Each structure stands twice: as C-alpha cells, then as structure tokens.
Amino acid sequence: MKLQERKPSGREKDQAAIERLAELREKLHSEEVSSARKAAFNLSWMQEDGLDILVEALFGSFSRTTKQAAGYGLRSMNGRMRKLAEEVLTKGLTHSNRISKEVCAKSLLLLKQGPSAKKTAFRPKRGGGRPRRPGIREFRGKGGPRNEFSSRNRRGNR
C-alpha cells in the first residue's frame, strides 16, 4: 500500500528530521510486526510529530498489525506525552472501527497495569533433594555414633 505524503507540521527542525519521520511512518505500516513495533517505539520518543503519526495509524483505514503497533507506540510514550496518549486511547474506545476499539482497550489495560515482573530462570532450591556427598559416619560397637558428622564438614572450632 502506498502512503500519502505527510505534510510537515512545522515543528521539525531540519530536513533530516522530516526524512526520519517519513522513514518511521513507512516502517510503521509494514506487515512485519517486529519492524512495525520498533518504528512505533521510536515514534513514541518524537513528541507531537510521533503522536500525530501514531494517531493517524490507529484511526486510519490500515491493517490490524499497523493499529496494534500504533497502540504499542502510544502506550510507550513518556513524559508529558503520556497523558495525551492516554486521552487518545480513551477516545478510541468509542471509535467506529472494531479493530481500533480493541487495540485501544488492550493498550489502556496494559498501560494501567504497568510493567510486569520479569520471570527468573529456573534454579533448583538449595538443600532440597539428595545431598551430593553424604558425610562419613563412624559407628562403634554398642555406643552408637560418637560424632554426628565428619570432621571435614565441621565449621567453627579450628
């Protein structure tokens, strides 16, 4: 799908910024989810211009992948733009497009939950199970064991 040329908002400082925004906008509309999400994340750092592009992608007639990436970009907004992004997502709950509604609802839910705790790798618990090397026990005739544990495993008195 060929995108229409975006009019510069006047906030861009130079030609490189305009080119960068056009490149990210093109990547946002990619069918590859990974590159679309990366572009959306990069747009989330670009203040008003990024917000404009993400809102256009969310409410325009684009694919589900593009809308989901735009939702990701909106909930990744930082600073003063976070409140504006939240307002946009709330406004999207009443949008006529079903996919846009779903994306807005999911993004708001994730935005309210905050970052999830990272899962740690599986580590076996210490002390559980069979000991690696059992202590050597000394048994004497009728008296029973004199020392409970081997002298090598004992700490303290040296």
N, C-alpha and C positions, 0 to 999 in steps of 0.2 A: 504494500500500500504506500503510495506516495503522499507525504505530508505536505500540507500547505506551508508556505514560507511564513514564519512568525515575525510580526512587526517588533522591532526593538522598542523597549519601554522607555528608553532614555536614561535608565539607571546604570546601564553598562558603561564601564569606564573606557574601554578600548575595543578595537576590532577582535583581539584575541578572546575577550570575554564573550563577545557575540558568537564567535565560531565555536567556543567551548559549549555554550548553551545549546546551540544548534546540534552539535555532536551528541550531547547527552540526551536531547529530546529525541533524536533519531534512535539511539540505543534503547530508550525507554519503551519505544513502540516495537521492539524486537520480540519475536516469538520465543526466543531463548530466555527462560525465566531468570537464570543466573545473571546474564548481562543486563536485563531489564531492572532487576533489583539493585545491582551495582550502580546503574545510572540514576535510579530513584534516590539511592542513598547519597550520591554525590550532589544531586539537585537539592536535597534537604539542607545542605550547607550553603546554598546560594541565596538565602534570604527571600526577598519578594519575587525575584525572577524565577527561582526554583519553585516557589509556591504557585505562581501563575501557571507554570508548565504542568505541575502535578495536578492542579485542579482541572486544567483543560483535559488532561488524560483521564482523570477519574469520571468526569461528567460528559465527556465527548462520546462519539459512537466508535469506540475502539474495542479491541479484543479483551477477553477476561484476563489474560496474562498482563496486559498493559494496565488495566484497572487495579489488579492486585499489587503490581509493583508500585503504582501511584499511592495506594493505601499504605504500603510499607514506607515509602518516602515521606508521607505526611506524618506517620507516627514516629519517624526518626528525626523530625525537626527538633531543633534545640533553641534555647533562649526565648526571646520574645516571640519567635515564630511558632513556638509550640502551642501557644494559646490560640493563635489564628488557625493553625492546622486542626486543632480540636473543634473549633467552631465550624470549619468546613466539613469535617466528618459528621458532626451533629446535623448540619444542614442536609447532608447526603442521605440521612435516614428517611427523609421524606421525598427523595428523588423518584422520578417515574420509572427509571431503568432498574430492573430487578437486580442485575449484577452489581450495579453501583451501590444499591441499598445493602446487599450482602457484604460487600467489601467494606463499606463504612461501618456497619455493625461489628464486624470482626475486628477491624482496626481499632475502634473505640474500646472494645472489650480488652484487647491486648494492651492498649495504651493505659487503661485504668489498672490493669494487673501489675504493670511494671515488669522489669526484667526477671526472668525465672532463675532459680538457683541452679548452678551448673552441677551436673551429675559427676561424681567422682568415680574413678576407675575401681574395679573390684579388687579388694585387698582382703586376704584371709585374716581373721582375728587372731591375735596372739594368745597363746596359752590354750587354745581350743584344740581338740583332737589328740592324737598320739604324740608324745614327746619325741623329738628327733633322736636323742641319745639318752636312754634311761640311765639313771645313776647306778653305780655299782654298790650293792648292799652286802654287808658282811653278816653272816649268820653263824652264831656259835652254839654249840650244843643246846643245853636246856635254857639258857638265859635269854634267848631271843636277840634281836639286833641291838648292838651296842650303839652304833651311830645310825641315825635315820638316813643321812645322805653321805655321799662320798666326800672326802676332804677336799677334792679339787673344786667342787661346786660351792663350797662354803665361802662366804664373804665375811669381812669384819675383822676378827682377831688374827693379826698377822705378825 
